[in-house]
Amino acid sequence: MPRSLRWTDSRDIAIALCEAKPEIAPLSVRFTDLHRWVTELPGFSDDPLKSNEKILEAIQMMWLEEVE
């Protein structure tokens, strides 16, 4: 079973997104889609309402770093 993911686990979330969405360019993703995809990840257990633009941007930048 995957470990529990929270909004603060940006690197782990980025790795999971790389695996789940390998065909997606991270900078092309709207924050609304990114938010949904994160909350749909296996093991995500944080409150969906606790995210904000800063958190989503950090995840997006970490995802970009993982892709490159």
QUIDARA-V881096 format. One line per field, one symbol per residue. ss: DSSP state (H for helix, E for strand, L for the rest). phi: phi as a letter, one per 20 degrees, with the letter a starting at -180 (. if undefined). A space follows every 50 residues. Layout:
ss=???
phi=???
This chain:
ss=LLLLELLLLHHHHHHHHHHHLLLLLHHHLLHHHHHHHHHHLLLELLLHHH LLHHHHHHHHHHHHHHHL
phi=.fffdcgfeffffffffgfecfeeegfeeffffggffffefgnfcefgee ebfffffffffffgffff
